[in-house]
């Protein structure tokens, strides 16, 4: 059974890697799917801006913070990125709510 549950968008998100902020993502879109009795989280972004070019690569695991919605996308693995600072896709382990 495949069922799209929820979509969440944000213009700007903070990106955290190993507990420290490394940059921001712009134009983030996250879709929550229910597939084979478990949830799957997939998303895309239009820009991934960091000061260190090594922090912007496929395979990197980051947390994406939706400050305007009080959500943290946990353990988002960058699957594909077009080039440094441009669009790409990710797959996440889960979503957590936090109080600011």
N, C-alpha and C positions, 0 to 999 in steps of 0.2 A: 504494500500500500504506500503510495506517495501522496503527500498532502502538504501544500504550502501553508504554513501557519501564520507567519508574521513577517513584515518587512519594516526595517528601521533605517532612516536616513539621517545624515548630519552633514552640514557644510564643513565644519572643522572639528577634528578630533586630535587629542594628544596621543603620542605613541611612547610607550614605556618598554624598555628592554632590560631585564635583570634588575628591576627596581628603580632604574633611573630614566628620566625623560630624555629621549634622543631626538625628537622632532615632532612633526605633525603630519596628518593626512587630511586631505581636502576631498570633498565629494564622496564620502563613504556611504555605501549602501550595503546593508546586511539582510539576508533572507534566512529565516528559520524554516527548515524542512522536517517533516516527520517521515522517516524512511526505514522500513524493516524494523519496526518497534523501537526505534531510537531517534533522537533529534540530531540533525546535522545543520551546521551553521556555515554558510558560504557568503562571501561578499566581494565587493570590488571598490576601488578608489580611483580618483582621477589624478591626484598628485600625492607623492610621498616625499616630503622635504626634510632632510637631515643635514647637519653640518659636516658629518663624516660620510663620504661616499661608500665606505665599507658597511655602513649600517643600512644600506638600501639595496638588498640583494635577495634573490629567491632562496627559500629554505630557512630564512631567519624567522624566529619565533618571537612575537611581540604581544603586548597587551594594548588594546585600542580603547581609549577613554572617551566616551560620549559625555562631555561635561554638561551639555544642555538637557540631557535625558537621564542623568545619573546612572549610566550603565557602563560596565567594563566588559569588553569582549576579551575573554581569557584565552591565552595560548593560541593566538592567530598566527598560522604559518603562512608566510608569503609563498604562494604557489608560482606565480608568474608576475614579472614586472617588465615593462617595455624597455625602459632605459632609466638612468638615474633621474629621480625627481618626477617621473611620469606615472601613467596609469598602470594598474595591475589587479590581481585577484588574490584572495586569501581564503583559508578554511580555518575555522576556529573550533576549540574544544568546548566552549560554553559561554554563557552570559551570566554576569552577576550584577545585582543592583547594589548601589552604595548610597549612603546619605551624606550630603555635603555639609 
